[in-house]
Amino acid sequence: MENLIYNYGKNEEKNWIITERIFDNRYLGKCESIFTQGNGYLGVRNSLDESYIGEKRNLFVTGTFNKASEDEVTELPNFPDVTNIEISINGRRLNLNYGEVKDYSRSINLRTGESTRKFIWCGENGLETKFTFKRFVSLENEHLIASSVEIENNKDINLVITTGINGAVTNSGAQHFHKIERRIYENCFMEYLSETSQSKVLAAIHSTYLCSCDDIEILPIMGRRTLLNKISTKVKAGKKFKFEKISDIRSDRDRDLIEFNKCEVKEALKERGLISIKEAYKKGYDILLKESTEKWNEFWKYNDIEIESEVEFDQLAIRFALYHLNIMVKHDDNRVGIAAKALSGEGYKGHSFWDTEIFILPYFIFSNPKTARTLLEYRYKCLDGAHKKAMEYGYEGAMYPWECAWIDDGEVTPLSGGADVITGEESTILTGILEQHITADIAYAVWQYYKVTNDLDFMEKYGYEMIIDTAKFWASRVEFNNEKDRYEITNVIGPDEYKEHVDNNAYTNYMAVYNMKLALKVIDEVFISNKNTYDKLNDKLNLDSVKNNINKCIKKVYLPLPNEAEIIPQNDTYLNLKRLDLNKYKNCTEVLTIYNDFNMEKLNEYMVSKQSDLVMLLFVLEDLFDIDIKKKNLIFYENKTLHDSSLSKSTHMILANDYELYDLADNLFEGAMTIDLGNNMNSSNEGIHSASMGGIWQCVVMGYGGLRLADDELRILPHLPQKWNKLSYSIMWKGNLIKVVVTQKKIEITNNGLDKVKITTFDDVIEIESTSTIAIEF
């Protein structure tokens, strides 16, 4: 039997539920990650209620970054745990490694965000105890987590439940919180305050519980870093006992506390937490779940994507992606970004990468532009760190950190990582120093947002400045090669992180030139259209100087062109590297296995790529080359790419579909869907792959659905796989809600907005009036 099944849901729950059917504590991390619950403010890894060796019990609150020690980088700290509920029956602690377990199932309902675990645990003398555990994180009140346990026995039992707030948590051994204050109000409202060691973020946790019977004994327990209640009772045979636990999680980085001083914040956190938990106590689990579910229903009403397919897993996979995309972002807080593992695990320390702009942001730009703006405003607030990094390396303008955390942290990429398989020493991490294309990626995303939304207010306040400031960096970054009479960009890492210290990475060079050309364009446009904005930008950036510096180099920046075989060199040396038989690594179910045989220095010698690099360039700047050259390059580089990054397969899939390589596209799509959902039970131990969620959306909507921003206009050119009968999705275009329905024979586009829209499809430009539908057969 496979551990995970995807067809558990029936009737209205069909293609909404993912279920684990086997308990195996070797694979705790898989479902802990993919069943993560949250609302963008907080994220709770779905560890089991009772504790096990090897578990990762994570609770994260966005924006609460801290350094555990001076020689480490800032990371998102693991908050005190509220999910642990230890249960003893007749003196025997619940542990599924011991005793017989019957009818085990554990599910996440993507439609409601609720997880459910059911099983029968068999004890001595024929005792059987039926358990039902439930948990959700509220989408209605972002501070609340709620759990419930139902217990039913075939014999009388003595039941003991121990639960509360556990501050003895770490990030892989690193302790972040100290200065603990604890107390219990009215015998059932627990309060736990603590502060991070370096950033001085104050955390406030309040918990309470409800029992279905009054005949209980309560013993409060205060350990060194814990605040617990031990609840004892007797349960008669055949009678259900229900226990509910509700927790309120807050920090002094909450947006509504910005204006408070430290003393006021502390009192406000205590007061608000207590008020909230008492109100939640009155409502109980079921009412709180109903309120949260209503918010989820509202989300799905506007964001669901429907697929009619011979393979029902495809429908589930896109809903899985949409679920995680919704809970990984704080939709209304421009001080925080999206972490590479979202709020589902400690991997990458809660940092934001280029993943956001290139893989995740397109979803929000086309589906929730307000959230997209919030994420780009976060990058604007990180400009100080970008300026500091540029100055540190001797450049001008804004050089964005490869990894970002809190808006004041600057570059937070660690300098060392795991063991070097050859030398046995700590390996050096060079991405924070050499992977510089993120600067152009952010400028690219700003322009994509503007062309889809027409949000001129954003551009005047933030966007123009970001584009010009980043272009200012590139104009200072390029190096003149006297011998070849050209400007180059040397000693970088491109998107393919298996190639370090390369010169003239095609993706980096082309994106840098794109960034600089875009800056020239917007400077001229703003000069004509808005003198006030132009003057403000000029005061900050000296626009004449920026234009002069760009114009000095722009025409002579080296842009790699196709060779005689029409292959575009990924960098100056790639096409001359040694060939390597990659079958061993391509056929492996785990990623990064090539590190078992090679270190980074050795990988630089071989024609092998970690992820799409040149292919990514063909995706983001699709008009650089003709279709035949692009197709040849996709085939050439895909053959040498291990897809050892979760970012890779989705990009290759979209272009394969564009270039009529349909079998390849379908295989890559299946690979993209199963990065987290697949049967590799160790794939997600460190957390879900955030960019993969955006990548799945891109495969469906931009790949099969044919959606693209081309020449600053909307293009829809779909091609469904043979197994699909129908695809329906909705997007926002310049403030208008557009619904697209694609079948194997036609496309229907409905304009639900107020304005007439213009769309290119199958080489025709069509105009659709407000509240009108146009159908095109093909």
C-alpha distance (Angstrom), angle and dihedral (degrees) to the residues before:
residue distance angle dihedral
M1 . . .
E2 3.80 . .
N3 3.79 116.7 .
L4 3.81 94.1 -129.0
I5 3.79 129.0 43.4
Y6 3.77 127.2 -174.1
N7 3.81 104.6 -166.7
Y8 3.81 97.9 66.1
G9 3.78 95.0 110.9
K10 3.80 117.6 87.8
N11 3.81 133.4 -166.0
E12 3.82 109.2 -16.6
E13 3.82 90.0 3.9
K14 3.81 93.3 55.6
N15 3.83 111.9 131.3
W16 3.80 91.7 5.3
I17 3.81 102.5 89.7
I18 3.81 133.7 72.7
T19 3.79 114.7 -166.3
E20 3.78 136.2 -164.9
R21 3.82 109.0 -152.2
I22 3.81 100.8 -179.3
F23 3.77 128.1 55.3
D24 3.79 108.5 -140.8
N25 3.79 116.8 158.3
R26 3.82 90.4 -157.5
Y27 3.79 86.8 74.4
L28 3.78 104.2 40.5
G29 3.80 93.8 127.4
K30 3.80 96.6 63.2
C31 3.79 98.7 65.5
E32 3.78 93.4 29.5
S33 3.82 85.2 65.5
I34 3.78 105.9 35.0
F35 3.83 91.6 43.1
T36 3.82 91.0 51.7
Q37 3.80 113.1 143.7
G38 3.76 127.4 -153.7
N39 3.76 149.7 119.9
G40 3.80 104.5 -130.9
Y41 3.80 93.1 -91.5
L42 3.76 94.2 66.8
G43 3.77 134.7 9.9
V44 3.80 127.1 -160.4
R45 3.76 120.6 -161.4
N46 3.79 107.2 -135.8
S47 3.78 99.0 -116.3
L48 3.77 114.9 162.0
D49 3.79 118.7 -92.6
E50 3.80 93.8 -116.9
S51 3.81 115.4 55.5
Y52 3.81 128.3 -107.1
I53 3.78 135.7 -177.1
G54 3.79 108.8 -97.3
E55 3.79 96.4 27.1
K56 3.81 122.6 135.9
R57 3.78 107.5 -144.8
N58 3.81 102.8 -168.5
L59 3.79 131.4 173.9
F60 3.80 115.4 173.0
V61 3.80 131.5 -175.0
T62 3.76 113.6 -160.3
G63 3.78 118.2 -110.1
T64 3.81 97.6 14.3
F65 3.82 96.3 120.1
N66 3.80 122.2 168.3
K67 3.81 141.0 171.3
A68 3.78 113.0 -124.5
S69 3.82 90.0 -159.5
E70 3.79 138.3 -3.7
D71 3.81 94.5 -102.5
E72 3.82 92.8 54.2
V73 3.79 131.8 73.4
T74 3.76 124.1 -112.8
E75 3.81 116.2 -86.0
L76 3.78 140.6 177.2
P77 3.82 104.4 -90.2
N78 3.76 124.2 -133.1
F79 3.82 106.4 -113.4
P80 3.81 122.9 -138.6
D81 3.79 108.8 -72.4
V82 3.79 122.9 -110.9
T83 3.81 99.9 167.5
N84 3.80 100.1 77.2
I85 3.81 113.3 104.7
E86 3.80 113.6 173.3
I87 3.81 115.3 -160.4
S88 3.79 129.3 -167.4
I89 3.80 125.2 -171.3
N90 3.77 116.7 -163.8
G91 3.80 88.5 -18.0
R92 3.83 94.2 -51.1
R93 3.81 115.8 117.8
L94 3.79 116.6 -131.9
N95 3.82 107.6 -105.8
L96 3.78 121.2 150.7
N97 3.80 91.9 -151.9
Y98 3.80 87.3 73.8
G99 3.76 128.8 55.6
E100 3.79 128.2 12.6
V101 3.81 117.8 -54.2
K102 3.80 119.8 -157.7
D103 3.82 133.1 -170.0
Y104 3.81 95.3 3.2
S105 3.79 118.4 -175.5
R106 3.76 133.8 156.0
S107 3.80 121.1 -175.2
I108 3.77 144.4 176.0
N109 3.78 117.4 -148.1
L110 3.80 106.0 -148.9
R111 3.80 91.8 -165.9
T112 3.82 94.6 60.2
G113 3.81 103.8 17.9
E114 3.82 91.3 -125.2
S115 3.80 122.9 135.7
T116 3.79 121.7 -152.2
R117 3.82 130.6 -168.5
K118 3.81 123.4 -172.8
F119 3.79 133.3 177.3
I120 3.79 144.7 134.6
W121 3.79 116.1 -117.2
C122 3.79 115.6 -157.1
G123 3.78 121.3 -147.9
E124 3.77 138.0 174.5
N125 3.80 125.7 -46.8
G126 3.79 93.8 17.6
L127 3.81 95.7 -55.6
E128 3.78 112.5 158.8
T129 3.80 122.1 -176.0
K130 3.78 121.2 -167.3
F131 3.81 114.3 -150.9
T132 3.79 130.4 -167.0
F133 3.80 116.1 -176.6
K134 3.80 122.1 -173.7
R135 3.80 133.1 179.5
F136 3.80 139.7 171.6
V137 3.78 140.5 168.3
S138 3.77 111.8 -133.3
L139 3.78 119.8 -111.4
E140 3.81 88.8 -172.0
N141 3.82 98.0 53.2
E142 3.79 108.4 28.3
H143 3.82 93.0 -156.4
L144 3.80 98.6 59.3
I145 3.81 133.6 97.0
A146 3.79 118.8 176.3
S147 3.81 133.0 -171.0
S148 3.76 134.5 179.3
V149 3.80 134.7 -168.7
E150 3.80 125.8 -164.0
I151 3.79 117.0 -166.1
E152 3.80 126.7 -171.8
N153 3.83 126.3 174.8
N154 3.76 137.5 -169.1
K155 3.82 89.5 -142.0
D156 3.79 137.5 35.1
I157 3.81 112.4 -83.2
N158 3.78 143.0 -174.9
L159 3.79 106.1 -127.3
V160 3.81 127.1 -161.5
I161 3.82 122.8 -176.8
T162 3.80 120.0 -173.1
T163 3.77 118.1 -172.3
G164 3.78 143.0 133.9
I165 3.80 135.9 110.8
N166 3.79 120.9 -26.4
G167 3.79 115.9 -162.9
A168 3.82 94.0 174.1
V169 3.81 90.0 97.6
T170 3.79 129.1 124.7
N171 3.77 142.6 -177.5
S172 3.81 99.3 -111.1
G173 3.80 89.1 -38.7
A174 3.81 98.5 -38.2
Q175 3.82 112.5 121.0
H176 3.80 114.1 -144.7
F177 3.81 105.8 172.4
H178 3.80 132.7 67.8
K179 3.85 138.9 145.2
I180 3.76 94.2 74.8
E181 3.82 125.4 -163.9
R182 3.82 121.1 -177.9
R183 3.76 140.2 175.5
I184 3.80 142.8 149.0
Y185 3.81 122.5 -129.5
E186 3.82 122.5 -153.5
N187 3.79 90.9 -9.0
C188 3.83 93.8 -74.8
F189 3.84 111.8 49.6
M190 3.81 109.1 85.5
E191 3.80 122.8 -162.3
Y192 3.82 125.3 -166.2
L193 3.81 123.2 178.0
S194 3.79 125.3 -176.6
E195 3.79 138.7 157.7
T196 3.79 133.1 -139.2
S197 3.78 114.8 -110.6
Q198 3.81 101.3 -125.1
S199 3.82 110.5 14.5
K200 3.83 92.1 40.9
V201 3.80 93.6 -135.6
L202 3.79 109.7 168.7
A203 3.80 116.2 -139.6
A204 3.79 123.7 -162.2
I205 3.80 121.0 -166.3
H206 3.79 123.7 -176.5
S207 3.81 123.7 -178.0
T208 3.76 137.0 178.0
Y209 3.79 138.2 171.8
L210 3.79 140.6 -148.9
C211 3.81 127.3 -153.4
S212 3.79 128.6 -161.2
C213 3.82 92.0 -133.5
D214 3.78 133.6 47.7
D215 3.80 97.5 -147.2
I216 3.78 96.6 92.8
E217 3.79 137.5 124.5
I218 3.81 118.2 -138.9
L219 3.78 125.3 -158.7
P220 3.84 117.8 -178.1
I221 3.81 114.1 -144.9
M222 3.81 125.7 -165.8
G223 3.78 114.0 -169.0
R224 3.78 126.1 178.3
R225 3.80 92.9 -77.8
T226 3.79 102.0 1.9
L227 3.77 139.4 87.3
L228 3.80 111.7 -164.9
N229 3.77 142.4 164.9
K230 3.78 120.4 -147.4
I231 3.82 109.7 -152.6
S232 3.80 119.8 -166.7
T233 3.80 128.9 -173.9
K234 3.79 144.3 143.5
V235 3.81 120.5 -111.3
K236 3.79 121.2 -159.6
A237 3.80 121.4 -134.9
G238 3.79 113.3 -86.1
K239 3.79 93.9 11.8
K240 3.80 118.8 117.6
F241 3.76 118.4 -128.8
K242 3.81 117.1 -161.2
F243 3.78 126.2 -164.8
E244 3.81 123.7 -175.1
K245 3.77 128.7 -169.4
I246 3.80 125.7 -168.9
S247 3.80 126.6 -174.9
D248 3.79 134.3 -171.2
I249 3.82 117.5 -152.0
R250 3.83 123.6 -164.1
S251 3.79 141.6 158.6
D252 3.77 135.2 -167.9
R253 3.81 89.0 -111.2
D254 3.79 89.2 73.2
R255 3.78 108.2 128.4
D256 3.79 94.5 -123.3
L257 3.82 91.1 58.9
I258 3.80 98.1 55.6
E259 3.81 94.8 106.9
F260 3.81 95.6 47.2
N261 3.82 124.0 99.7
K262 3.81 119.7 -127.9
C263 3.80 96.1 -92.8
E264 3.78 92.9 45.4
V265 3.80 90.8 47.9
K266 3.78 92.8 54.4
E267 3.78 93.6 51.1
A268 3.81 91.3 43.7
L269 3.80 91.6 52.1
K270 3.79 91.7 50.4
E271 3.79 94.1 45.5
R272 3.80 96.6 44.2
G273 3.79 92.9 44.2
L274 3.79 92.8 51.6
I275 3.79 93.8 45.9
S276 3.80 91.0 48.8
I277 3.79 95.5 47.3
K278 3.80 92.8 47.7
E279 3.79 91.1 51.2
A280 3.79 90.0 48.0
Y281 3.82 90.1 48.6
K282 3.81 90.0 57.5
K283 3.81 91.9 50.9
G284 3.79 99.2 43.7
Y285 3.79 130.4 -159.2
D286 3.80 100.2 -58.5
I287 3.81 97.2 51.2
L288 3.80 91.7 44.4
L289 3.81 89.5 50.7
K290 3.80 91.1 49.5
E291 3.82 90.8 53.0
S292 3.79 91.7 48.7
T293 3.81 92.7 45.9
E294 3.80 90.4 54.8
K295 3.80 88.5 58.4
W296 3.79 90.2 48.4
N297 3.82 90.1 50.4
E298 3.79 88.9 53.8
F299 3.80 90.5 51.3
W300 3.80 94.4 49.4
K301 3.79 92.8 45.6
Y302 3.80 90.3 67.1
N303 3.80 102.6 24.5
D304 3.78 108.6 39.4
I305 3.80 117.1 116.6
E306 3.80 115.7 -153.2
I307 3.78 123.0 -149.2
E308 3.79 124.9 -176.5
S309 3.78 102.9 -158.7
E310 3.77 140.7 155.6
V311 3.81 84.5 -127.6
E312 3.81 107.4 59.1
F313 3.81 92.3 -167.4
D314 3.82 88.4 77.3
Q315 3.81 90.2 65.5
L316 3.78 92.1 48.2
A317 3.82 92.2 47.6
I318 3.80 95.0 55.8
R319 3.81 90.5 47.8
F320 3.79 89.2 49.7
A321 3.80 88.5 54.4
L322 3.82 93.3 46.6
Y323 3.81 91.5 48.4
H324 3.80 92.2 54.6
L325 3.79 93.8 41.9
N326 3.79 88.6 57.2
I327 3.83 96.0 49.6
M328 3.81 98.3 41.2
V329 3.81 97.5 68.2
K330 3.80 135.0 62.5
H331 3.78 94.8 -135.4
D332 3.80 96.5 -160.0
D333 3.82 104.6 36.1
N334 3.81 118.5 87.1
R335 3.81 92.7 -173.6
V336 3.80 94.2 75.3
G337 3.79 136.4 56.2
I338 3.79 134.3 -164.2
A339 3.78 119.8 -78.2
A340 3.80 122.6 -133.1
K341 3.81 87.9 -117.0
A342 3.81 93.3 31.2
L343 3.82 108.6 -143.4
S344 3.80 93.9 -42.0
G345 3.80 104.7 93.5
E346 3.78 148.8 -6.5
G347 3.82 95.1 -96.7
Y348 3.83 113.7 126.6
K349 3.82 88.7 6.2
G350 3.81 95.1 -96.8
H351 3.82 92.4 -63.7
S352 3.81 127.0 151.8
F353 3.82 121.2 -127.3
W354 3.82 138.0 177.4
D355 3.81 84.1 -76.6
T356 3.79 88.8 88.6
E357 3.79 98.2 56.7
I358 3.80 99.4 39.0
F359 3.81 104.2 32.6
I360 3.82 109.4 19.8
L361 3.79 106.5 28.3
P362 3.85 95.0 63.7
Y363 3.80 88.4 65.4
F364 3.79 91.9 53.1
I365 3.80 94.2 41.6
F366 3.80 90.8 57.1
S367 3.83 98.1 32.8
N368 3.79 108.9 28.6
P369 3.83 111.1 12.8
K370 3.81 92.8 177.3
T371 3.79 90.0 61.9
A372 3.80 90.5 45.1
R373 3.79 89.6 54.5
T374 3.80 90.6 49.5
L375 3.82 90.6 53.5
L376 3.81 92.2 49.4
E377 3.80 91.2 47.5
Y378 3.80 86.1 56.0
R379 3.81 88.1 58.7
Y380 3.79 89.4 49.3
K381 3.79 89.7 54.0
C382 3.82 88.1 52.5
L383 3.83 91.9 59.7
D384 3.80 92.4 101.4
G385 3.78 89.7 60.2
A386 3.80 89.5 46.6
H387 3.82 90.9 52.7
K388 3.80 92.0 48.6
K389 3.79 91.6 50.4
A390 3.82 92.2 49.6
M391 3.81 91.2 50.2
E392 3.81 91.4 47.2
Y393 3.80 90.1 57.9
G394 3.80 94.9 40.8
Y395 3.79 98.7 -103.9
E396 3.78 135.9 120.9
G397 3.77 131.5 -122.3
A398 3.78 126.0 16.1
M399 3.82 119.7 -24.8
Y400 3.79 104.4 -179.8
P401 3.80 120.0 -137.2
W402 3.78 113.8 -108.5
E403 3.81 88.5 -132.7
C404 3.80 122.2 31.4
A405 3.80 129.9 -170.5
W406 3.82 125.2 159.5
I407 3.80 113.1 8.3
D408 3.83 92.6 -107.8
D409 3.81 97.5 46.1
G410 3.81 100.6 83.0
E411 3.81 117.1 -167.8
V412 3.80 110.6 8.5
T413 3.80 102.9 169.5
P414 3.83 110.0 134.7
L415 3.80 114.9 -118.6
S416 3.81 96.5 -141.6
G417 3.77 137.3 34.8
G418 3.79 140.8 168.6
A419 3.78 129.2 -16.7
D420 3.80 120.4 -62.9
V421 3.82 104.5 -120.6
I422 3.83 91.2 -144.4
T423 3.82 104.4 39.7
G424 3.80 100.4 25.4
E425 3.81 89.6 -134.0
E426 3.78 127.7 119.8
S427 3.79 108.2 -78.5
T428 3.79 117.8 -121.1
I429 3.81 117.9 -120.2
L430 3.80 108.4 -142.4
T431 3.81 100.5 171.7
G432 3.81 93.1 94.8
I433 3.79 89.2 55.9
L434 3.80 104.2 34.5
E435 3.81 109.6 23.1
Q436 3.77 97.3 87.1
H437 3.80 103.9 150.7
I438 3.81 89.4 95.1
T439 3.80 87.7 81.8
A440 3.80 91.7 62.6
D441 3.80 91.5 38.9
I442 3.79 90.5 61.6
A443 3.80 92.7 49.0
Y444 3.80 89.0 48.6
A445 3.82 90.6 52.1
V446 3.80 91.9 49.8
W447 3.80 90.9 56.6
Q448 3.81 92.9 44.5
Y449 3.79 89.1 53.6
Y450 3.78 92.9 49.4
K451 3.80 95.7 48.6
V452 3.82 91.9 50.1
T453 3.82 96.8 43.4
N454 3.82 107.1 26.6
D455 3.81 85.8 -139.3
L456 3.80 98.2 166.2
D457 3.80 91.7 166.7
F458 3.80 89.9 63.1
M459 3.79 92.5 47.7
E460 3.79 93.7 50.1
K461 3.81 93.1 47.5
Y462 3.80 99.9 37.5
G463 3.79 119.3 -15.8
Y464 3.80 102.7 69.2
E465 3.78 90.7 47.9
M466 3.80 92.8 50.7
I467 3.81 92.7 50.3
I468 3.80 94.0 47.5
D469 3.80 95.4 41.6
T470 3.81 92.3 51.9
A471 3.81 91.3 46.1
K472 3.80 88.1 52.2
F473 3.81 87.3 58.8
W474 3.81 93.5 52.0
A475 3.79 92.7 49.0
S476 3.81 87.9 57.1
R477 3.81 93.8 39.7
V478 3.82 99.8 57.8
E479 3.82 115.6 92.8
F480 3.79 125.4 -145.6
N481 3.80 116.2 -125.6
N482 3.81 105.1 -155.0
E483 3.78 93.6 -168.2
K484 3.80 93.4 55.7
D485 3.81 96.4 30.3
R486 3.78 93.5 -129.4
Y487 3.79 143.4 102.6
E488 3.79 117.5 -108.4
I489 3.79 139.2 -178.0
T490 3.77 108.9 -135.8
N491 3.80 137.2 -178.1
V492 3.80 100.6 27.8
I493 3.79 141.6 130.6
G494 3.79 115.5 -126.8
P495 3.80 125.3 -159.2
D496 3.83 86.2 -72.8
E497 3.80 98.4 80.7
Y498 3.79 92.7 -172.5
K499 3.80 87.0 77.8
E500 3.81 116.2 68.1
H501 3.82 130.2 178.3
V502 3.81 93.1 17.8
D503 3.79 126.9 159.0
N504 3.78 125.0 -133.2
N505 3.77 98.9 3.1
A506 3.80 101.6 -163.6
Y507 3.81 94.7 -137.0
T508 3.80 93.0 49.7
N509 3.82 95.4 44.8
Y510 3.80 95.8 47.0
M511 3.80 93.0 45.0
A512 3.81 91.4 48.2
V513 3.81 90.3 53.3
Y514 3.80 90.1 45.5
N515 3.81 89.0 52.5
M516 3.82 92.9 50.0
K517 3.82 94.3 45.5
L518 3.78 89.7 49.1
A519 3.81 90.3 52.4
L520 3.81 91.3 53.0
K521 3.79 89.3 49.2
V522 3.80 95.8 50.9
I523 3.82 93.7 43.2
D524 3.80 90.1 56.5
E525 3.79 92.8 43.6
V526 3.80 94.1 49.8
F527 3.80 91.5 46.3
I528 3.82 88.8 58.8
S529 3.79 100.1 36.9
N530 3.81 107.9 36.1
K531 3.79 121.9 19.6
N532 3.81 93.0 180.0
T533 3.82 92.5 56.8
Y534 3.80 90.5 43.0
D535 3.79 91.8 53.8
K536 3.81 92.4 49.4
L537 3.80 91.1 50.2
N538 3.78 91.2 45.4
D539 3.80 91.4 53.1
K540 3.79 90.1 53.1
L541 3.78 102.4 37.9
N542 3.84 109.6 17.6
L543 3.79 94.4 -123.6
D544 3.81 97.0 -159.3
S545 3.78 89.4 57.3
V546 3.81 91.5 47.3
K547 3.81 91.2 50.6
N548 3.79 92.9 47.3
N549 3.80 93.2 49.5
I550 3.79 92.2 48.4
N551 3.80 93.9 45.8
K552 3.81 90.4 51.1
C553 3.79 92.0 62.0
I554 3.78 110.5 17.3
K555 3.81 98.6 90.2
K556 3.80 93.7 46.1
V557 3.80 101.0 46.6
Y558 3.79 106.8 122.0
L559 3.80 112.6 -114.7
P560 3.81 113.3 -174.4
L561 3.80 113.0 -121.2
P562 3.82 131.7 -162.2
N563 3.81 115.6 -77.7
E564 3.79 126.2 -137.8
A565 3.80 90.2 -71.1
E566 3.84 88.7 49.5
I567 3.81 91.9 -112.5
I568 3.80 115.8 140.1
P569 3.81 110.3 -138.8
Q570 3.80 110.9 -119.5
N571 3.80 87.3 -147.7
D572 3.80 138.3 -18.6
T573 3.82 95.2 -77.1
Y574 3.83 107.2 26.7
L575 3.81 97.8 95.4
N576 3.81 91.5 51.1
L577 3.80 96.2 51.9
K578 3.80 124.8 113.0
R579 3.80 118.1 -88.4
L580 3.80 118.9 -117.5
D581 3.80 130.9 -164.7
L582 3.79 101.1 -117.8
N583 3.83 99.6 -178.6
K584 3.80 92.0 101.8
Y585 3.80 91.1 57.9
K586 3.81 99.3 34.1
N587 3.80 91.5 54.2
C588 3.80 94.5 47.5
T589 3.80 117.3 106.2
E590 3.81 91.4 -143.5
V591 3.80 126.4 68.4
L592 3.79 128.3 -128.4
T593 3.82 93.2 28.0
I594 3.80 88.6 135.2
Y595 3.83 86.0 74.9
N596 3.81 86.9 68.8
D597 3.81 88.1 69.2
F598 3.81 106.3 24.9
N599 3.78 138.8 38.5
M600 3.80 121.8 -147.7
E601 3.80 93.4 -92.8
K602 3.81 91.2 56.3
L603 3.82 93.9 42.8
N604 3.80 88.1 59.1
E605 3.82 88.0 66.7
Y606 3.81 96.8 59.2
M607 3.80 136.0 70.7
V608 3.79 95.1 -116.8
S609 3.82 129.6 119.1
K610 3.76 131.9 -156.6
Q611 3.80 96.0 -151.4
S612 3.77 144.1 -11.6
D613 3.79 110.6 -54.0
L614 3.78 111.8 147.1
V615 3.81 86.6 25.0
M616 3.80 89.3 56.1
L617 3.80 88.8 54.6
L618 3.82 90.4 54.4
F619 3.79 88.7 52.2
V620 3.80 101.2 48.4
L621 3.83 96.0 37.9
E622 3.77 101.0 31.9
D623 3.81 98.3 167.0
L624 3.82 97.8 63.4
F625 3.81 96.1 93.0
D626 3.80 139.7 16.7
I627 3.78 122.3 -94.2
D628 3.82 96.3 -101.7
I629 3.80 93.1 54.4
K630 3.79 91.9 45.8
K631 3.80 91.7 50.3
K632 3.81 92.9 49.4
N633 3.78 91.1 49.8
L634 3.80 93.6 48.3
I635 3.79 90.6 53.4
F636 3.81 93.1 44.0
Y637 3.79 96.1 50.0
E638 3.81 97.6 36.7
N639 3.79 87.9 60.2
K640 3.82 89.1 58.0
T641 3.79 98.5 40.8
L642 3.80 120.7 97.0
H643 3.82 93.9 -167.2
D644 3.79 87.5 -134.5
S645 3.79 87.9 156.3
S646 3.78 123.1 70.6
L647 3.81 86.4 -133.9
S648 3.78 95.2 66.3
K649 3.78 114.3 68.1
S650 3.79 97.3 53.4
T651 3.80 93.1 57.0
H652 3.80 92.9 47.0
M653 3.81 89.2 47.0
I654 3.80 94.6 54.3
L655 3.79 93.4 50.5
A656 3.80 92.9 43.4
N657 3.81 87.9 55.6
D658 3.81 90.7 46.4
Y659 3.80 91.6 51.0
E660 3.83 94.3 47.5
L661 3.81 94.7 -109.3
Y662 3.77 89.0 135.3
D663 3.81 101.2 165.0
L664 3.79 90.2 51.4
A665 3.81 90.4 47.2
D666 3.80 92.7 51.8
N667 3.82 92.6 48.4
L668 3.78 92.0 48.7
F669 3.80 91.2 47.6
E670 3.79 90.6 54.2
G671 3.79 88.6 49.8
A672 3.80 91.9 49.7
M673 3.82 92.3 50.3
T674 3.80 93.8 50.1
I675 3.81 100.1 49.0
D676 3.80 88.4 102.7
L677 3.80 102.1 6.6
G678 3.81 97.3 48.9
N679 3.79 127.0 104.6
N680 3.81 94.1 -98.9
M681 3.79 96.2 112.6
N682 3.81 93.8 -161.3
S683 3.81 98.0 48.8
S684 3.79 96.9 100.6
N685 3.79 105.5 31.6
E686 3.81 93.1 124.2
G687 3.82 93.3 44.2
I688 3.79 138.7 -73.9
H689 3.81 119.7 -54.2
S690 3.81 103.9 -107.7
A691 3.80 96.0 -166.8
S692 3.79 89.5 50.6
M693 3.82 88.5 62.3
G694 3.79 89.6 55.9
G695 3.80 88.7 43.1
I696 3.82 92.3 56.2
W697 3.81 89.4 51.7
Q698 3.80 89.8 48.9
C699 3.82 91.4 50.4
V700 3.80 91.8 52.5
V701 3.80 101.2 38.6
M702 3.81 104.5 25.2
G703 3.80 95.3 30.2
Y704 3.80 111.2 38.2
G705 3.81 92.1 11.5
G706 3.81 91.9 51.9
L707 3.81 97.1 -139.3
R708 3.79 115.0 158.4
L709 3.78 141.3 154.0
A710 3.81 100.5 -130.7
D711 3.81 123.9 174.4
D712 3.81 86.6 -9.4
E713 3.81 89.7 -61.4
L714 3.79 132.9 104.4
R715 3.80 116.1 -99.7
I716 3.78 126.4 -176.4
L717 3.80 114.2 -172.8
P718 3.83 108.0 155.5
H719 3.77 131.9 -171.2
L720 3.79 116.5 179.7
P721 3.80 123.5 -155.6
Q722 3.79 115.4 -108.5
K723 3.81 91.8 -108.0
W724 3.82 92.1 59.5
N725 3.78 121.7 82.7
K726 3.79 97.7 179.1
L727 3.79 142.8 6.3
S728 3.81 125.1 -167.5
Y729 3.79 124.7 -174.9
S730 3.79 138.7 153.8
I731 3.79 131.2 -142.2
M732 3.77 139.6 178.1
W733 3.79 116.2 -119.4
K734 3.80 118.7 -177.1
G735 3.80 90.2 -28.6
N736 3.81 95.7 -45.7
L737 3.79 124.5 114.1
I738 3.79 109.3 -129.1
K739 3.81 123.1 -168.9
V740 3.79 118.7 -158.0
V741 3.80 123.8 -165.6
V742 3.79 117.6 -176.1
T743 3.81 128.2 -173.5
Q744 3.78 131.3 170.6
K745 3.80 89.7 -90.7
K746 3.79 109.1 31.4
I747 3.77 148.8 11.9
E748 3.81 125.6 -134.4
I749 3.79 119.8 -163.0
T750 3.80 119.6 -170.3
N751 3.78 122.7 -167.6
N752 3.81 107.5 -149.0
G753 3.78 91.9 172.1
L754 3.79 133.7 94.6
D755 3.80 98.5 -112.3
K756 3.77 134.3 66.3
V757 3.81 110.0 -105.2
K758 3.78 132.4 -154.4
I759 3.80 120.1 -143.5
T760 3.80 133.2 176.2
T761 3.78 116.1 -140.2
F762 3.81 129.9 161.0
D763 3.81 91.2 -6.0
D764 3.81 91.9 -55.6
V765 3.78 126.6 110.2
I766 3.78 110.0 -140.5
E767 3.78 130.2 -173.2
I768 3.79 119.7 -147.9
E769 3.78 120.6 -163.1
S770 3.78 122.4 -139.8
T771 3.84 113.6 -73.0
S772 3.81 90.6 7.4
T773 3.81 134.0 124.8
I774 3.78 128.3 -148.0
A775 3.81 121.7 -165.3
I776 3.79 122.6 -160.9
E777 3.79 123.6 -171.6
F778 3.78 120.5 -149.5
